[in-house]
Amino acid sequence: MRFGIIGFGNIARKFVKSIENTSDGSIYAIGSFSISNDDEYLIKHPEVKVYHDYDMLLSDENIDAVYIALPHYYHLEWIIKALNNHKAVLSEKPIVLNSQDIDQIKDAVYCNNGYCLEAFKTKFNDGFQALKKDLSLIGEIKSIEANFCFDAINGRKDSYLFDPKQGGALNDVGSYVIGFILGLVDSSIDKIETKMKIENEIELEFKTHLYFKNGIIGIGEGSIDYNKERYALIKGTNGEIYIPNYNRIIDYTIKTNDSTINRHYPITGDDMTMEIQALIDDVKNNKNENEIHSLNDSKYLIETIEKIRKSIK
């Protein structure tokens, strides 16, 4: 399957390495306003076409699918355009910034008999699926805690992270934190309590408690102005599970009242490889969405983020 890339920043450069480990994926073209002919990737891959116009890339009939790696605010526009040009779409998260926009995407998917997937890589690796099965080992789940904190304050101030219309911690890392929790809890949310640090209209930090109707408490923390060890901790009536770097699960430790169990799940290729493979397999099987992370899952995640924002104390 031949991919075109729209936006060639850091995450897209990781994508081009990840796709090498898929069964049938290849890079056919890159769309970028800033890429130069002496770019290291292009030197190593002279067969890859370059477009300095995204619309021209989408009109290329040799492209089967596109990976959208633009800043958050531009996802919706180019997802819709790609679907209308009959390209399967893998879009970086958050797929959109407004939950109602998912309805536009679904309409475009089904009107064009197309395909769209949000790049929520965590769910597609073996470790996450194994973790879901292992939850029963620690009894009744009481709480799930997850954080994603990094310090971008001394970075480029013209970054999308500091753009009030699309930046901030909740938009940028909230998908990891909240998506992980929602992916493990099969229950609706009864109440949300949130504290947030906001400066110059930018959400620098958040700490939220999600109270699910089944009694589980989800505790999510994110920041773009301080670093913290990244982990998730799940507590139950019979023990706990500690997951380092839960956004790309390789290892986790289960401690019960009786024993300690260490799990290890090597990632196939790179942590983005399996989400790319999921798109390839789904399109070959004439699917419009993915079963592990559907467009409804994407909408629920964004709706929850919207509710978190409204619950600020």
N, C-alpha and C positions, 0 to 999 in steps of 0.2 A: 504494500500500500504506500503510495507516494504522498508525502506530507509537504505542505507549505507552512512556513512559520511567519507569523505576523508579529513583529517586534523581536529584536535580537539582543536583549539584555542578558543579565547574569543567569536568570532561570532558563532562558531559551538555550543558552550555551550548555547548560546541564542536560537539557532535553536532547540535544543532538548526540550526546554520549549515551544517554539512556536508551535511545531507540535502536542503537546498534545491537542490543541484546534481545530484541523482539524477534518473532519468527518471520515477519513479513513486512517490516516497516523500514522506510528509507526517507532521507531528506531530498526532496526534489528542488525546492526553491525557498529562498529567504526574502521576506519583505522587511525592509528597514530603510529609514531616511538617512541614517548615519553611517552605515557600514561602508567600508572602503575596500578597494580591490586588493590591498595588501593585508587585509584581515587574515590572521593566522588560520582560521578555520577554512576560509576560501582558498588559501594557498594549498592546504592539505586536501581540499575537496573541490577541485576546479570544475567538476561536473555539475555542481549546484548552481542553479540560476539565481540571479539577484534582481529583485524588483525594488525600485525606490517609490513605488506607488502601490498601495495595498489593493486597490480595485483591479489593477492589472494582474496582480497575483491571483486574485479570485476568479478572473476571467480565463485563466490558463486551464484548459480542459485536461491537461495531463496530471493535474493535482486531484487526488482523491479525498484528502482530508487536510484540515488546517489546525495548527496549534496556536492559540491566541495568548500571547504573553505580554500584552500591553498593560499599562497602568489601569487600575480597577475601573475608573470612570468610562473608559472606552470599550469595555468588554461588550456591552449590549449592542452597540452599533455594529460592531464587526462580526459578532455572532449571527445577528439577523442577516447581514449581507452575505456571509459565508453560506448560511443555510439556503438563502434565495439563489445562490450560485451552485447549489447542489453539492456542497462539500460537507463531509462529516466534520464535526467540531469537537475539539478538546480545548476547553477554556480554563485558564488559571483561575484560582479562587481568590476572593469571592467571585463567583460567576457574574453577579451583578450586585449593585448596592441597594436595590429596592426589591422587596419580595414580589411586588406586583409585576415587575419586569419579567419574572419567570413565565408568566402567562403568555407574554409576547413570544418568548422563545419556544414554548410548547406549541403555540399556534404555528410558528414557522417550521418547526420540526415536522408536525403532522400534515401541514399543507403541502410540504415538499417531499413527504415520505423520507425525511432526513434523519440525522442522528446528532445528539449533543450530550456531552458529558463534562461535568465539572471535575477538574483535576484534583480530586481529594485522595491523594496517594496513600494516605494512612490505611484506608479500608481495604486496599487491594493487595497488600502484602500478607504473607502467610501468618506472620506473628499476630496481627490483629484478629484474624479469624480464629486462631488458636486461643487467644486471650478470651474471646467471648465464650468458648466452650469451657475454659478453666475457671470461670467465675463461680461455678457451682461448688468448687473445692473450698471456698472460704465462707460457705453458708449464705445466709441472707445478706444481700448487699445493703450497706448503710450509707456509704458516701463514696464519691469519685472525685478526686482532686486532680487538676491538670494546670500547668502553667506554660507560658511561652513568653519569655522576657529577653529583650536585647536592647543595647544602648546605641541609638542612632543619632543622639543629640549632637555629637561632634562630626556627623557626616554632612553630606551636601544638603543645604537648606532649600535648594530648588527641587529636591526629591518629592515625588508624589506623596511620600509619608507625611509631609508637612503642608499638604494642600488641603484646606478645609473641606472641599467638596468630595474628597476621596481618601484622605489620609487618616492617620491616627491608629492607635493600637487595636481598637475593636474591629476596624475594617481590615487591618493587615494581618494580625495574628489571631483574631477572634475565631476565624473559621477553624483553625487547628484545635484550639482549646474547646470551644463549644461543640464543634463537630465530633470530637472524640467522645465527649460525654454523651451526646445525643445518640451516637452510634452504639452505645452500650446499654442504654436505658429504654426499655419498651413501656413507656408510660408518658402521659401528658404532664405538662408543667402546671402546678397549682399556684405558685407564687414565685416572684423574683425579687431579690434585694441586691442592690449594686452601689458600690462606691467608685468614683472616677476622678482622676486628676485631669483637668482641662486647662490648657494655656493657649491663648491666641487662637481659639476655636479648634484646637487640636487635642484629641483624646490621647494623652500621653500614657495613662495607666488605667486599668480597671480591675476590680475584684468583685466577682458576682457570685451569688448563691442561688442556685436553681432548686426549688423544692418541688419534687415530683409527687404525683398523687399516690404512687405506690410506696412512698416513704423514703426513697433515696434522695440524698442531697448532693447536687453537683456543685463543686467549688471551682470556679475558673478564674485564672489570673493572667493578665497580659500587660506588656509595657513596651514602649519604644524609647524609654529613657533610663533604664537600668538593666543590668545583667543578673541572671539567676540560673542556677542549675535547672535544666529542663527535665521534668519528670512527671509521671502520673502516679497516684497512690490510690488504690481501691481498698476500702475496708469493709469487712463483713463480720458476721457473728462468729465465724470460726477462723479468722485470720485476715491476712492482707496480701495484696499483690503490688510490688514496686516495679514500675516500668521506666527505665531511663530512656530519654529521647523517644517518648511515646509516639511522636509524629512519624517515626520510621522505626517501628519495633523490630529489634533483632534479638534482644534478651529481655527477660523479666524473671523476677524471683517471687515465688509463692511461699509465704510463711503461714502455716496453719498451727493449731494448738498442738499438733502431733509431729510435724515434720517441716523441712525446708526443701523446696523443689526449684531447681534452676532450669529454665527453658531457653532454648537457643534456636532461632529460625533465620538462617542465612538468607539474605535478600538476593533474588535472582537479578543479576545485572546491577542495576542501581535502583534506588527507592522509587524512581519515576517509571521504571520499565513496565511494571505490571499494569499501571493505569493505561499506558499506551497500548499494551497487549490486549487489555479489555476492550478498548475501542475497536481495534483491528478485528477481534473475534466477533464482537457484536455486529459490526457492519457486515461481515461475511455471512452472519446468520440472519441478516435482514431485520435487525432490531432497531428501534428508534431511541431506546434509552437503556441504561444499564440497571441490572437488578440489585447490585450491591449499593450503588449510589445513584438513585433515580433523580429526575428533575423535581419530583415532589420532596425528596430528601433535601435537595438544594434549597427549595423554597422554605421548608421547615426550619432549616439552619438560619437562613436570612431573617425569617420572621422572628426567631428567637433572639437574634442579635438586635433587631429593632425593639423588641420588648425589653431587653436588657438596657438599651439606651433610654427608654422611657421610665425605667425603674430607678434611675439615679437618685441617691439621697443627698 
